[in-house]
Amino acid sequence: MRPIALVALAATPVRLVAAEASGPVALGWPSQRPAALGFSPTGLDRVEKFVRGEIAAKHYAGAVWLVARDGKIAAHGASGLRDVEGKLPMTEDTIFRIFSMTKPVTVVAVMTLIEEGRLNLDDPVSRYLPALAKPLVFVGGTADAPQLVAAERPITIRHLLTHTSGYPYDIFAPQPLKTLWDRVGIWESASVDEFVAKVAKLPLLHQPGKRWTYGINIDLLAAVVSKITGQPLGEVMRTRIFEPLRMKDTAFRVPAAAWPRLAKAYRRTGDGGFALENPVRPLVNEGGAVRSGTFDEGGGGLFSTVSDYARFAQMLLNGGELDGVRVLGRKSVELMSRNHVTHLPPTDDPWTPAGFGFGVSVQVEGAYAAGSLGSPGQYGWQGYATTYFTVDPRERMIALLLVQHQPYNENGLFERFANTVYGALAK
């Protein structure tokens, strides 16, 4: 496998050429007048003006967005370019690397196994991944002479679902733990089994269940799913989620025929232009298909479109069902979207949300740190290349914004987008 030229990092900045493209979203849902959905028409206009204004100001190369309420589309569109060099417009069928928005999809796959009685929340993960039976916890020392103690309790499925296992991400781990992780090279693994074997050599940042730490938890859950089902994660998702929900462009691989629809990722150059960016891991050519990484990464490997992911979000809002097809039971969605970290001490980790469920952040009542307008019980997650979705049961609403940009969420794009959406609600 080799990196493909589509995402090679450009040394020379390129400038944005203005282009707009929009069309009907392939959801099969009706659009409705804003007032009929409880939006102020002028307020909803601000959503589109905001996004298009960010593109016109050359803050981002391109974006796609969608807002739906009561299963009807209130606002949607595309602006800018998915390929600056080729002057290809952003369209509503553009394919994005959604990175950590993969996590809620993996969690849904996990919840289907729980519903089938094949997995329990408090099962030790070592029941399925024996290599993780005796985790050690880093308590001091250096990378060359670390001080380690045995974990006080087993890591459970619940710990992984809530990011409380103690496994960080290598890129966010504090030193000297980061050096230990970098030496092992977990993302250079050729398979999910090799990934787990390498993780087994690494110490935890803290005792399981004691803190919330954003990390590789959902990738380990993906390995559990594969062990239980005997199938690669992508196949499990295809049969249990993507095909039932008619998510035709969501997968761990993009076929060659769809490459032209794949958005490139950019960063600003400071002179009004953009340079290609390669967020986290390069794309590789695998037998004619583009993929991210070398195995099905449950924490960040999926590609998707705004239409596809809107169907996934609406399924969650509907309590596990869409268009007469049930993917999850209502109680599974309720458990997934409930805050599970109220008992944990606050941390100085900037990634720590006010509330967290299973693979999704949850806005809790009275949380001053919400960062934007919203509702208690609202939940969702974001992706490293600046992708965002939220599900709001109280307002019966979903909202998505997909960009391919680094740094992540530069200038608080998500919060400003959410403020325009919620500011448009009239009743």
VOTI-353708 format. One record per residue (C-alpha): residue number from 1; residue in three letters; x, y, z negated. Coordinates in nm, 4 decimals. Layout:
BEGIN
NUM:ALA:X:Y:Z
...
# end
This chain:
BEGIN
1:MET:0.0000:0.0000:0.0000
2:ARG:0.1202:0.3500:0.0763
3:PRO:-0.0011:0.7057:0.0165
4:ILE:-0.1995:0.8370:0.3116
5:ALA:-0.1337:1.1674:0.4783
6:LEU:-0.4854:1.2803:0.3964
7:VAL:-0.3787:1.3712:0.0449
8:ALA:-0.0067:1.4383:0.0753
9:LEU:0.0875:1.7414:-0.1316
10:ALA:0.1396:2.0431:0.0893
11:ALA:0.4365:2.2665:0.0252
12:THR:0.2980:2.5469:0.2387
13:PRO:-0.0127:2.7303:0.1179
14:VAL:-0.3091:2.7524:0.3506
15:ARG:-0.5775:3.0164:0.3572
16:LEU:-0.9477:2.9680:0.3255
17:VAL:-1.1505:3.0249:0.6382
18:ALA:-1.5092:3.1084:0.5469
19:ALA:-1.7621:2.8466:0.6488
20:GLU:-2.1043:2.7518:0.5190
21:ALA:-2.2969:2.4324:0.5678
22:SER:-2.6114:2.3060:0.4105
23:GLY:-2.8810:2.0578:0.4866
24:PRO:-3.1481:1.8435:0.3258
25:VAL:-3.0173:1.6186:0.0511
26:ALA:-3.0607:1.2509:0.1348
27:LEU:-3.2474:1.1691:-0.1849
28:GLY:-3.5925:1.1046:-0.0535
29:TRP:-3.7259:1.3497:-0.3124
30:PRO:-3.9521:1.6433:-0.2315
31:SER:-3.8368:2.0002:-0.2721
32:GLN:-4.0704:2.2345:-0.4571
33:ARG:-4.1155:2.6063:-0.5000
34:PRO:-3.9154:2.7271:-0.8014
35:ALA:-4.2161:2.8697:-0.9841
36:ALA:-4.3994:2.5359:-0.9595
37:LEU:-4.1063:2.3719:-1.1408
38:GLY:-4.0905:2.6336:-1.4130
39:PHE:-3.8021:2.8364:-1.2704
40:SER:-3.7854:3.2070:-1.2086
41:PRO:-3.7355:3.2399:-0.8301
42:THR:-3.4917:3.5276:-0.8753
43:GLY:-3.3154:3.3365:-1.1506
44:LEU:-3.2776:3.0293:-0.9345
45:ASP:-3.1418:3.2457:-0.6529
46:ARG:-2.8578:3.3367:-0.8872
47:VAL:-2.7425:2.9725:-0.8915
48:GLU:-2.6762:2.9762:-0.5184
49:LYS:-2.5369:3.3304:-0.5262
50:PHE:-2.3002:3.2336:-0.8047
51:VAL:-2.1572:2.9291:-0.6280
52:ARG:-2.1310:3.0983:-0.2902
53:GLY:-1.9737:3.4002:-0.4581
54:GLU:-1.7030:3.1830:-0.6137
55:ILE:-1.6248:3.0390:-0.2703
56:ALA:-1.6296:3.3798:-0.0992
57:ALA:-1.3895:3.5105:-0.3656
58:LYS:-1.1577:3.2198:-0.2768
59:HIS:-1.1653:3.0816:-0.6284
60:TYR:-1.2421:2.7348:-0.4894
61:ALA:-1.2213:2.5915:-0.1396
62:GLY:-1.5722:2.4466:-0.1402
63:ALA:-1.8545:2.3184:-0.3565
64:VAL:-2.1793:2.1219:-0.3479
65:TRP:-2.4551:2.1627:-0.6051
66:LEU:-2.7989:2.0299:-0.6932
67:VAL:-3.0638:2.1098:-0.9545
68:ALA:-3.3755:1.8953:-0.9950
69:ARG:-3.6646:1.9038:-1.2402
70:ASP:-3.9439:1.6517:-1.2787
71:GLY:-3.7874:1.4492:-0.9986
72:LYS:-3.8179:1.7349:-0.7491
73:ILE:-3.5311:1.9362:-0.6024
74:ALA:-3.5287:2.2987:-0.7143
75:ALA:-3.1956:2.4067:-0.5658
76:HIS:-2.9221:2.2469:-0.3625
77:GLY:-2.6558:2.3440:-0.1135
78:ALA:-2.2986:2.3325:0.0064
79:SER:-2.0518:2.6143:0.0587
80:GLY:-1.6948:2.6504:0.1769
81:LEU:-1.4641:2.3851:0.3159
82:ARG:-1.3889:2.0242:0.2330
83:ASP:-1.0758:2.0420:0.4499
84:VAL:-0.9121:2.3833:0.4678
85:GLU:-0.6436:2.2844:0.7187
86:GLY:-0.8943:2.1266:0.9550
87:LYS:-1.1563:2.3977:0.8904
88:LEU:-1.4139:2.1272:0.8134
89:PRO:-1.7166:2.2580:0.6227
90:MET:-1.8356:2.1296:0.2891
91:THR:-2.1609:1.9402:0.3483
92:GLU:-2.4084:1.7665:0.1240
93:ASP:-2.2824:1.4257:0.2345
94:THR:-1.9209:1.5111:0.1507
95:ILE:-1.7491:1.2371:-0.0505
96:PHE:-1.5716:1.3366:-0.3733
97:ARG:-1.3302:1.1710:-0.6106
98:ILE:-1.5404:1.1922:-0.9258
99:PHE:-1.2692:1.0682:-1.1658
100:SER:-1.4155:1.0535:-1.5201
101:MET:-1.7740:1.0722:-1.3970
102:THR:-1.6976:0.7054:-1.3285
103:LYS:-1.7176:0.6454:-1.7039
104:PRO:-2.0969:0.6725:-1.7465
105:VAL:-2.1395:0.4317:-1.4531
106:THR:-1.9095:0.1779:-1.6197
107:VAL:-2.1010:0.2221:-1.9440
108:VAL:-2.4276:0.1431:-1.7642
109:ALA:-2.2668:-0.1789:-1.6385
110:VAL:-2.1680:-0.2603:-1.9984
111:MET:-2.5209:-0.1895:-2.1218
112:THR:-2.6670:-0.4337:-1.8684
113:LEU:-2.4522:-0.7082:-2.0228
114:ILE:-2.5685:-0.6098:-2.3705
115:GLU:-2.9283:-0.6373:-2.2517
116:GLU:-2.8542:-0.9872:-2.1198
117:GLY:-2.7165:-1.0990:-2.4565
118:ARG:-2.3672:-1.1534:-2.3167
119:LEU:-2.2023:-0.8782:-2.5200
120:ASN:-2.2557:-0.7101:-2.8592
121:LEU:-2.1547:-0.3633:-2.9684
122:ASP:-1.9531:-0.4853:-3.2643
123:ASP:-1.7777:-0.7702:-3.0882
124:PRO:-1.3996:-0.7435:-3.1213
125:VAL:-1.2574:-0.6599:-2.7810
126:SER:-1.0021:-0.9378:-2.8336
127:ARG:-1.2826:-1.1905:-2.7876
128:TYR:-1.2686:-1.0987:-2.4182
129:LEU:-0.9158:-0.9557:-2.3938
130:PRO:-0.7029:-1.1723:-2.6271
131:ALA:-0.3906:-0.9666:-2.5611
132:LEU:-0.5452:-0.6889:-2.7737
133:ALA:-0.5917:-0.9088:-3.0817
134:LYS:-0.3204:-0.7497:-3.2990
135:PRO:-0.2977:-0.3759:-3.2262
136:LEU:-0.0370:-0.1641:-3.4005
137:VAL:-0.0755:0.1997:-3.5029
138:PHE:0.1935:0.4657:-3.4613
139:VAL:0.2613:0.6422:-3.7933
140:GLY:0.5958:0.8141:-3.7325
141:GLY:0.9489:0.7834:-3.6073
142:THR:1.0792:0.8354:-3.2565
143:ALA:1.0205:0.6790:-2.9181
144:ASP:1.3339:0.4687:-2.9663
145:ALA:1.2548:0.3795:-3.3271
146:PRO:0.8782:0.4063:-3.3765
147:GLN:0.7210:0.3332:-3.7131
148:LEU:0.4210:0.1044:-3.6651
149:VAL:0.1645:-0.0537:-3.8974
150:ALA:-0.1019:-0.3138:-3.8298
151:ALA:-0.4506:-0.1903:-3.7470
152:GLU:-0.6835:-0.2123:-4.0469
153:ARG:-0.9705:-0.3495:-3.8403
154:PRO:-1.0239:-0.4985:-3.4941
155:ILE:-1.0999:-0.2725:-3.2001
156:THR:-1.4645:-0.3277:-3.1067
157:ILE:-1.6782:-0.2676:-2.8002
158:ARG:-1.8414:0.0197:-2.9907
159:HIS:-1.5002:0.1817:-3.0462
160:LEU:-1.4315:0.1710:-2.6738
161:LEU:-1.7750:0.3092:-2.5815
162:THR:-1.7290:0.6047:-2.8175
163:HIS:-1.3570:0.6779:-2.7571
164:THR:-1.2733:0.5959:-3.1172
165:SER:-1.0371:0.3007:-3.0632
166:GLY:-0.7190:0.5057:-3.1008
167:TYR:-0.6058:0.4512:-2.7410
168:PRO:-0.5273:0.7923:-2.5862
169:TYR:-0.4608:0.8819:-2.2256
170:ASP:-0.0902:0.8863:-2.1502
171:ILE:-0.1082:1.2399:-2.0089
172:PHE:-0.2731:1.3727:-2.3287
173:ALA:-0.0830:1.1690:-2.5867
174:PRO:0.1343:1.3677:-2.8299
175:GLN:0.5063:1.3079:-2.8423
176:PRO:0.6767:1.0770:-2.9062
177:LEU:0.3790:0.8521:-2.8301
178:LYS:0.3610:0.9908:-2.4770
179:THR:0.7163:0.8765:-2.4062
180:LEU:0.6300:0.5231:-2.5184
181:TRP:0.3307:0.5181:-2.2858
182:ASP:0.5215:0.6674:-1.9943
183:ARG:0.7845:0.3948:-2.0204
184:VAL:0.5270:0.1187:-1.9871
185:GLY:0.3616:0.2702:-1.6781
186:ILE:0.0099:0.1348:-1.7186
187:TRP:-0.1168:0.3019:-1.3980
188:GLU:0.1455:0.1223:-1.1913
189:SER:-0.0254:-0.2088:-1.2673
190:ALA:-0.1130:-0.4211:-0.9647
191:SER:-0.4268:-0.5633:-1.1284
192:VAL:-0.6587:-0.5103:-1.4210
193:ASP:-0.4982:-0.8093:-1.5978
194:GLU:-0.1552:-0.6491:-1.5690
195:PHE:-0.3051:-0.3229:-1.6961
196:VAL:-0.4376:-0.4962:-2.0097
197:ALA:-0.1064:-0.6768:-2.0644
198:LYS:0.0805:-0.3455:-2.0556
199:VAL:-0.1694:-0.1755:-2.2867
200:ALA:-0.1175:-0.4566:-2.5374
201:LYS:0.2445:-0.3412:-2.5763
202:LEU:0.1427:0.0111:-2.6756
203:PRO:0.0632:0.1495:-3.0214
204:LEU:-0.2577:0.3284:-3.1119
205:LEU:-0.2605:0.6963:-3.1993
206:HIS:-0.4712:0.6298:-3.5109
207:GLN:-0.6642:0.3571:-3.6866
208:PRO:-0.9683:0.2277:-3.4926
209:GLY:-1.2881:0.4123:-3.5777
210:LYS:-1.1187:0.6977:-3.7649
211:ARG:-1.1173:0.9692:-3.4960
212:TRP:-1.2439:1.0573:-3.1508
213:THR:-0.9594:1.0452:-2.8990
214:TYR:-1.0157:1.0768:-2.5252
215:GLY:-0.8373:0.7852:-2.3644
216:ILE:-0.8330:0.4605:-2.1697
217:ASN:-1.1260:0.3090:-2.3569
218:ILE:-1.3602:0.2800:-2.0591
219:ASP:-1.0845:0.1239:-1.8461
220:LEU:-1.0568:-0.1483:-2.1089
221:LEU:-1.4341:-0.1905:-2.1041
222:ALA:-1.4088:-0.2397:-1.7288
223:ALA:-1.1726:-0.5298:-1.7950
224:VAL:-1.4259:-0.6746:-2.0397
225:VAL:-1.7010:-0.6511:-1.7780
226:SER:-1.4841:-0.8338:-1.5251
227:LYS:-1.3954:-1.1085:-1.7745
228:ILE:-1.7581:-1.1717:-1.8681
229:THR:-1.8943:-1.1672:-1.5132
230:GLY:-1.5962:-1.3184:-1.3315
231:GLN:-1.6253:-1.0374:-1.0766
232:PRO:-1.4290:-0.7195:-0.9993
233:LEU:-1.5887:-0.4128:-1.1541
234:GLY:-1.6763:-0.2706:-0.8126
235:GLU:-1.8801:-0.5796:-0.7268
236:VAL:-2.0610:-0.5649:-1.0610
237:MET:-2.1476:-0.1999:-1.0002
238:ARG:-2.2567:-0.2678:-0.6436
239:THR:-2.5064:-0.5377:-0.7324
240:ARG:-2.6347:-0.3947:-1.0612
241:ILE:-2.6301:-0.0194:-0.9940
242:PHE:-2.5418:0.1054:-0.6458
243:GLU:-2.7624:-0.1165:-0.4310
244:PRO:-3.0686:-0.0972:-0.6614
245:LEU:-3.0367:0.2832:-0.6723
246:ARG:-2.9524:0.3116:-0.3000
247:MET:-2.6202:0.4849:-0.3758
248:LYS:-2.4768:0.4116:-0.0326
249:ASP:-2.1578:0.6215:-0.0567
250:THR:-2.0464:0.5331:-0.4100
251:ALA:-1.7653:0.2793:-0.4478
252:PHE:-1.4007:0.2343:-0.5425
253:ARG:-1.3062:0.2468:-0.1744
254:VAL:-1.3905:0.4772:0.1156
255:PRO:-1.4053:0.2908:0.4507
256:ALA:-1.2110:0.4341:0.7426
257:ALA:-1.5300:0.5483:0.9170
258:ALA:-1.6114:0.7741:0.6202
259:TRP:-1.2641:0.9291:0.5777
260:PRO:-1.3624:1.2488:0.7616
261:ARG:-1.6245:1.3156:0.4923
262:LEU:-1.3737:1.2887:0.2066
263:ALA:-1.2986:1.6245:0.0453
264:LYS:-0.9391:1.7235:-0.0181
265:ALA:-0.8348:1.8658:-0.3531
266:TYR:-0.6774:2.2107:-0.3763
267:ARG:-0.5188:2.4592:-0.6108
268:ARG:-0.4959:2.8329:-0.5697
269:THR:-0.1685:2.9751:-0.4493
270:GLY:-0.2103:3.3239:-0.5955
271:ASP:-0.2156:3.4995:-0.2593
272:GLY:-0.5741:3.4219:-0.1652
273:GLY:-0.4863:3.0825:-0.0188
274:PHE:-0.4949:2.7180:-0.1188
275:ALA:-0.2420:2.4379:-0.1327
276:LEU:-0.3253:2.0687:-0.1334
277:GLU:-0.3248:1.9136:-0.4775
278:ASN:-0.2890:1.5500:-0.5763
279:PRO:-0.4739:1.5158:-0.9052
280:VAL:-0.3419:1.2410:-1.1358
281:ARG:-0.2892:0.9586:-0.8846
282:PRO:-0.2505:0.9554:-0.5047
283:LEU:-0.4944:0.7893:-0.2727
284:VAL:-0.3652:0.4760:-0.1041
285:ASN:-0.4557:0.2918:0.2145
286:GLU:-0.5723:-0.0584:0.1326
287:GLY:-0.6576:-0.2621:0.4397
288:GLY:-0.8123:0.0335:0.6195
289:ALA:-0.9990:0.1669:0.3155
290:VAL:-0.8921:0.4558:0.0945
291:ARG:-0.8828:0.3891:-0.2770
292:SER:-0.7584:0.5602:-0.5941
293:GLY:-0.5001:0.3543:-0.7785
294:THR:-0.4363:-0.0177:-0.7470
295:PHE:-0.7364:-0.1695:-0.9289
296:ASP:-1.0970:-0.0762:-1.0109
297:GLU:-1.0402:0.1833:-1.2824
298:GLY:-1.3565:0.1989:-1.4902
299:GLY:-1.2503:0.5314:-1.6355
300:GLY:-1.1906:0.7240:-1.3153
301:GLY:-1.1731:0.5450:-0.9819
302:LEU:-1.5073:0.6032:-0.8089
303:PHE:-1.5920:0.8102:-0.5030
304:SER:-1.9439:0.9503:-0.4655
305:THR:-2.1665:1.2200:-0.3143
306:VAL:-2.4045:1.4674:-0.4727
307:SER:-2.7033:1.2699:-0.3436
308:ASP:-2.5788:0.9395:-0.4802
309:TYR:-2.4837:1.0695:-0.8203
310:ALA:-2.8088:1.2634:-0.8493
311:ARG:-2.9897:0.9306:-0.8111
312:PHE:-2.7786:0.7875:-1.0937
313:ALA:-2.8472:1.0912:-1.3159
314:GLN:-3.2201:1.0811:-1.2428
315:MET:-3.2266:0.7113:-1.3316
316:LEU:-3.0874:0.8018:-1.6733
317:LEU:-3.3356:1.0876:-1.7137
318:ASN:-3.6186:0.8473:-1.6267
319:GLY:-3.5099:0.6097:-1.9018
320:GLY:-3.3327:0.3592:-1.6791
321:GLU:-3.5618:0.3469:-1.3756
322:LEU:-3.5805:0.5124:-1.0346
323:ASP:-3.8266:0.4628:-0.7489
324:GLY:-3.9792:0.1599:-0.9172
325:VAL:-3.6439:-0.0136:-0.9701
326:ARG:-3.5249:-0.0626:-1.3265
327:VAL:-3.1502:-0.0657:-1.3886
328:LEU:-3.1552:-0.0322:-1.7694
329:GLY:-3.4139:-0.0596:-2.0427
330:ARG:-3.5343:0.2636:-2.2006
331:LYS:-3.3809:0.1801:-2.5369
332:SER:-3.0399:0.1243:-2.3781
333:VAL:-3.0454:0.4744:-2.2303
334:GLU:-3.1580:0.6172:-2.5633
335:LEU:-2.8672:0.4486:-2.7427
336:MET:-2.6181:0.5512:-2.4741
337:SER:-2.7240:0.9176:-2.4969
338:ARG:-2.7402:0.9429:-2.8771
339:ASN:-2.4642:1.1135:-3.0766
340:HIS:-2.2435:0.8473:-3.2404
341:VAL:-1.9580:1.0546:-3.3837
342:THR:-2.1242:1.2675:-3.6530
343:HIS:-1.9385:1.0764:-3.9254
344:LEU:-1.5934:1.1548:-3.7883
345:PRO:-1.3742:1.4422:-3.9118
346:PRO:-1.3225:1.7390:-3.6774
347:THR:-1.0017:1.7439:-3.4752
348:ASP:-0.7942:2.0056:-3.2962
349:ASP:-0.8173:1.8030:-2.9733
350:PRO:-0.9636:2.0454:-2.7145
351:TRP:-1.1377:1.7534:-2.5432
352:THR:-1.3408:1.6674:-2.8538
353:PRO:-1.7108:1.7390:-2.7864
354:ALA:-1.9577:1.8472:-3.0537
355:GLY:-2.1334:1.5158:-3.0041
356:PHE:-2.0579:1.1997:-2.8102
357:GLY:-2.2625:0.8953:-2.7144
358:PHE:-2.1491:0.6026:-2.5011
359:GLY:-1.9342:0.7544:-2.2260
360:VAL:-2.1171:1.0896:-2.2326
361:SER:-2.0936:1.4079:-2.4372
362:VAL:-2.4106:1.4990:-2.6254
363:GLN:-2.5171:1.8482:-2.7274
364:VAL:-2.6240:1.8399:-3.0902
365:GLU:-2.8702:2.0626:-3.2711
366:GLY:-2.7145:2.3854:-3.3929
367:ALA:-2.3730:2.3241:-3.2359
368:TYR:-2.2144:2.6667:-3.1993
369:ALA:-1.9377:2.5150:-2.9855
370:ALA:-2.1705:2.4147:-2.7025
371:GLY:-1.9971:2.6624:-2.4701
372:SER:-2.2982:2.7330:-2.2493
373:LEU:-2.6757:2.7525:-2.2423
374:GLY:-2.8431:2.4155:-2.2805
375:SER:-3.0607:2.1961:-2.5001
376:PRO:-3.0068:1.9683:-2.7982
377:GLY:-2.9947:1.6140:-2.6663
378:GLN:-2.8589:1.7198:-2.3273
379:TYR:-2.5836:1.4844:-2.2151
380:GLY:-2.3384:1.4254:-1.9310
381:TRP:-1.9704:1.4323:-1.8429
382:GLN:-1.7171:1.5822:-1.6039
383:GLY:-1.4371:1.4686:-1.3741
384:TYR:-1.0701:1.5676:-1.3685
385:ALA:-1.0889:1.7208:-1.0202
386:THR:-1.3669:1.9563:-1.1380
387:THR:-1.6911:1.7651:-1.1012
388:TYR:-1.9852:1.8052:-1.3412
389:PHE:-2.3235:1.6547:-1.4170
390:THR:-2.5744:1.6997:-1.6958
391:VAL:-2.9015:1.5307:-1.7889
392:ASP:-3.1491:1.7259:-2.0018
393:PRO:-3.4415:1.5177:-2.1324
394:ARG:-3.6001:1.8151:-2.3100
395:GLU:-3.6162:2.0170:-1.9875
396:ARG:-3.6693:1.7089:-1.7642
397:MET:-3.3805:1.8340:-1.5528
398:ILE:-3.0543:1.7232:-1.3954
399:ALA:-2.7823:1.9493:-1.2558
400:LEU:-2.4642:1.8664:-1.0627
401:LEU:-2.1713:2.0682:-0.9332
402:LEU:-1.8976:1.8955:-0.7323
403:VAL:-1.5662:2.0636:-0.6449
404:GLN:-1.2186:1.9236:-0.5740
405:HIS:-0.9881:2.1606:-0.7560
406:GLN:-0.7019:2.1831:-1.0033
407:PRO:-0.6606:2.2924:-1.2759
408:TYR:-0.9696:2.1223:-1.4119
409:ASN:-1.2665:2.3557:-1.4659
410:GLU:-1.0543:2.6623:-1.3991
411:ASN:-1.2071:2.9847:-1.5347
412:GLY:-1.4887:2.7954:-1.7071
413:LEU:-1.6690:2.7102:-1.3840
414:PHE:-1.8937:2.4475:-1.5448
415:GLU:-2.0080:2.6744:-1.8251
416:ARG:-2.0856:2.9596:-1.5862
417:PHE:-2.2750:2.7252:-1.3537
418:ALA:-2.4783:2.5882:-1.6458
419:ASN:-2.5582:2.9417:-1.7616
420:THR:-2.7021:3.0332:-1.4213
421:VAL:-2.9108:2.7146:-1.4130
422:TYR:-3.0494:2.7473:-1.7643
423:GLY:-3.0915:3.1202:-1.7244
424:ALA:-3.3350:3.0502:-1.4415
425:LEU:-3.5764:2.8504:-1.6587
426:ALA:-3.8960:3.0465:-1.7171
427:LYS:-4.1205:2.7820:-1.8716
# end
